[in-house]
Amino acid sequence: MLTNVLMLARRIAKDDTPTEGVFYMVRVPYGWKLMAYYFDGIFGRRRIGHSLFWQSEMVPILAHLWAGALAKDAKMRKLHEMVLKRRLHGLVYAFPRGRIVKQHERYIVLFGHDLTNRMPPKDKVELLFGIRRKCDWNFNLKMRCKENEVHKIKRLLGLPDSWGD
């Protein structure tokens, strides 16, 4: 849940200091949400990859949110959460993601062109990382979602076939 606290802290402070980091566009029960991890020293954060961010921050958050949506009662919620944590753990490449890197005086957003109109827009990413009008968006094949993982997560969470739905 630390990720949400950091995002909220950045919004409250209206801190537009540019920073590097990684992000995911994740499907939660009530829609799409942008989740970010900053590499700046403001919060004493270190550089990590998507795998560690996914497993340490995203899996617990998503398992908790989806268990609440899928379970019929409190007892089933705990069981769903435990099962979801285990099944989500390896699905690092299921949702659209990106990395912000500094290159000279500009920032580059590496992403896989997996974003849809239903997801938070690119300017939200730029705002959260403080890079509005200071960045370029570049396609990076390594950032593409892996189709087999997309299929698994859609089946696991009962999502429609298209991200646009």
PETA-V269459 format. One record per pair of residues at least 6 apart in sequence whose C-alpha atoms are under 7 Angstrom apart, sorted by sequence separation. I is the first residue (numbers start at 1). J is the second residue. D is the distance in Angstrom with one decimal. If there is no record, write none. Layout:
BEGIN
i=I j=J d=D
i=I j=J d=D
END
This chain:
BEGIN
i=26 j=32 d=5.6
i=27 j=33 d=6.4
i=39 j=45 d=5.4
i=71 j=77 d=4.8
i=101 j=107 d=5.6
i=102 j=108 d=6.2
i=126 j=132 d=4.8
i=154 j=160 d=6.7
i=25 j=32 d=6.6
i=26 j=33 d=5.4
i=38 j=45 d=6.8
i=39 j=46 d=5.5
i=100 j=107 d=6.6
i=101 j=108 d=5.3
i=25 j=33 d=5.7
i=26 j=34 d=6.4
i=39 j=47 d=5.3
i=100 j=108 d=5.7
i=101 j=109 d=6.6
i=25 j=34 d=4.7
i=68 j=77 d=5.9
i=71 j=80 d=6.6
i=100 j=109 d=4.6
i=24 j=34 d=5.9
i=25 j=35 d=6.4
i=67 j=77 d=5.2
i=99 j=109 d=5.7
i=100 j=110 d=6.3
i=24 j=35 d=5.3
i=98 j=109 d=6.6
i=99 j=110 d=5.2
i=23 j=35 d=5.5
i=24 j=36 d=6.6
i=98 j=110 d=5.4
i=99 j=111 d=6.8
i=23 j=36 d=4.3
i=67 j=80 d=5.1
i=98 j=111 d=4.5
i=22 j=36 d=5.9
i=23 j=37 d=6.2
i=67 j=81 d=5.0
i=97 j=111 d=6.3
i=22 j=37 d=5.4
i=21 j=37 d=5.5
i=22 j=38 d=6.8
i=21 j=38 d=4.4
i=64 j=81 d=5.7
i=20 j=38 d=6.0
i=21 j=39 d=5.0
i=63 j=81 d=5.1
i=96 j=114 d=5.5
i=19 j=38 d=6.5
i=20 j=39 d=5.4
i=96 j=115 d=6.4
i=19 j=39 d=6.6
i=20 j=40 d=6.7
i=19 j=40 d=5.7
i=63 j=84 d=5.2
i=63 j=85 d=5.5
i=107 j=131 d=6.8
i=60 j=85 d=6.4
i=59 j=85 d=5.9
i=109 j=135 d=6.9
i=113 j=139 d=6.4
i=107 j=134 d=6.1
i=108 j=135 d=5.4
i=109 j=136 d=6.1
i=110 j=137 d=6.2
i=111 j=138 d=6.4
i=112 j=139 d=5.5
i=22 j=50 d=6.8
i=106 j=134 d=5.4
i=107 j=135 d=4.4
i=108 j=136 d=5.0
i=109 j=137 d=4.7
i=110 j=138 d=5.1
i=111 j=139 d=5.3
i=112 j=140 d=5.4
i=59 j=88 d=6.1
i=106 j=135 d=5.5
i=107 j=136 d=6.5
i=108 j=137 d=5.9
i=109 j=138 d=6.0
i=110 j=139 d=5.8
i=111 j=140 d=5.5
i=112 j=141 d=5.9
i=59 j=89 d=6.2
i=108 j=138 d=6.7
i=110 j=140 d=5.6
i=114 j=144 d=6.6
i=112 j=143 d=4.5
i=113 j=144 d=7.0
i=114 j=145 d=7.0
i=3 j=35 d=7.0
i=111 j=143 d=5.2
i=112 j=144 d=4.1
i=3 j=36 d=6.6
i=3 j=37 d=6.4
i=28 j=62 d=6.9
i=55 j=89 d=5.7
i=28 j=65 d=6.9
i=29 j=66 d=6.2
i=28 j=66 d=6.9
i=54 j=92 d=6.0
i=29 j=69 d=6.4
i=51 j=92 d=5.8
i=98 j=143 d=6.1
i=97 j=143 d=6.3
i=118 j=164 d=5.8
i=116 j=163 d=6.8
i=117 j=164 d=6.8
i=96 j=144 d=6.9
i=116 j=164 d=5.9
i=96 j=145 d=5.9
i=95 j=145 d=6.0
i=94 j=145 d=5.5
i=93 j=145 d=5.1
i=94 j=146 d=6.1
i=93 j=146 d=5.5
i=3 j=57 d=6.9
i=94 j=149 d=4.7
i=95 j=150 d=6.8
i=1 j=57 d=6.8
i=93 j=149 d=6.3
i=94 j=150 d=4.4
i=91 j=149 d=5.7
i=94 j=153 d=6.5
i=1 j=61 d=6.3
i=26 j=95 d=5.9
i=25 j=95 d=6.3
i=24 j=95 d=6.7
i=25 j=96 d=5.4
i=24 j=96 d=5.8
i=25 j=97 d=6.0
i=24 j=97 d=4.2
i=23 j=97 d=5.5
i=24 j=98 d=6.6
i=23 j=98 d=5.4
i=22 j=98 d=5.7
i=23 j=99 d=6.4
i=22 j=99 d=4.3
i=21 j=99 d=5.8
i=22 j=100 d=6.1
i=21 j=100 d=5.2
i=20 j=100 d=4.9
i=20 j=101 d=5.2
i=20 j=102 d=6.5
i=34 j=120 d=6.5
i=32 j=119 d=5.4
i=33 j=120 d=6.7
i=32 j=120 d=6.8
i=25 j=119 d=6.9
i=20 j=129 d=7.0
i=19 j=129 d=5.5
i=18 j=129 d=5.7
i=19 j=130 d=6.5
i=18 j=130 d=4.3
i=17 j=130 d=5.3
i=18 j=131 d=5.2
i=16 j=130 d=4.2
END
